[in-house]
């Protein structure tokens, strides 16, 4: 299964997972070659469960805990794997949150506002989050 994901990445696609969905985005130059991409997407669809497992393994194998200093946010913070359950002395961003911020291509000002909200509420950044109904 690595071959279909690697082949799509080799064509210029970013391939990832969000829950039980596989997502992809064209990031190459020009336009993708449909004659090369179509059979790969068909294979990806046919082998979805194996692809999801592979992408999950990539996420969990990629790192442990990373301590960084953000120049934009002017603070130290930690980036942790999605399933990490430990405690740290500082603000924590899960890998999926960082990926979502990257996917959204937020500006530095937007990132500062999101960070302030996360700090104030100890919230979690979720993709496609919907506002809670008010009572």
N, C-alpha and C positions, 0 to 999 in steps of 0.2 A: 504494500500500500504506500510505502514511502515514495515509490516511483511516480504515482499519479500526482501526489502533492508536490514533489520536487519538480516534476515536469511542468506543472502549472506555474510554480514559482519561477522556473527557468524561462517561461514565456513572458513573464512580467506581472503575474498576478500575485497579490498577497492573499494567503489562505489562512483562515483561522476558525475558531469555534466559539460560539456563544450559546451556552446551555446545550441543547440537543440539536442545534442548527450549525451547519457548516456555512461560512460566509466567505466571499472572495471579493476582491476589488482590483480593478485594473490599475496598475501603477507604472506600466512600461511606457515607452515612447511610442507615439503614433497610435495605431489601433491594433488590437490583437488579431492574429491570423485565425479566422473562424474554422478553417480546414484542420488546423492543429488543435485548437481549443475545444471544439465540439466533442470529439471522441473522449477527451480527457474529462470533460464535465459529465458525460454519460457514465464513464467508469466511476467517477467520484460519487455520483448519485446511486449507482448500483452497489457500491461498497461503503455506503454512508456510515454504518456502525463502526467498521474498521477504521475509517478515516477519523471519526470522532475520537476513538480510542487513541490513535496515533497523535492527534493534535493535543489531546489531554495530557498524554505522556510528555510531549514536547514542553508544555507549560510547566508541569511539575518537576521535570528534570532540569529545567533551564537555570535555576538558581535557588539559593536558600534565602537568607535575609540580606538586603543591601541597605547600608546606611549612607545617605547622601546629604550634601548641603545644597539646597536650591538657591541659586543666585536670584532667580525671579521672585521667589517667595521669601527670600532672606531668612531661611530657617533650615534646621536639620529635620529630616524625616526618614522614615523607613519604607522600603518597598518589599513586600512579602509575597510568597506564593498564595494563590487563591484559597487553599485549604489550610493555611497556617493558623494555629490557635494559641500561640504564645503571647506573652506580654512584653512590651518594650516601653522605655521611658521616652516617649515622643509620639508624634502623630504618625499613623500607619496608613499607607495606601496599598491595597491589594493589587496584584498584577493586573487583574481584569479592569480595575479602575484606571490604571495608567494607560492600558490599551484603549479604553473607551475615550479618555481625554485625547489620546493621540488620534483616534479615529475621527473625533469631532473637530480636530485641528483648532483647538481653542487658542485665542490670542493671550498674551501675557496678562492683560487686564481681566479677561474672563477667567483665567486660571487663578488669579488672586481672589476674585469674588467667590469662585467655587471652593477654594481653599479656606476662605474665611467662614463660609457656611458649613463646611465639613468640620472645621475646628470648633465652631460654636455649638453644633448639634451632635458631634461625634457620629456624623452620618456616613452613609455608604453611597458611592456613586454607582448608579445602575444604568445600563443602557435602556433607552426608550422608557424611562420611568414616567409614570403618569401621576399627576397631583392627586392627593387624597381628597375625597369629597369632604366638604365642611358640614358641620352639624349645626 
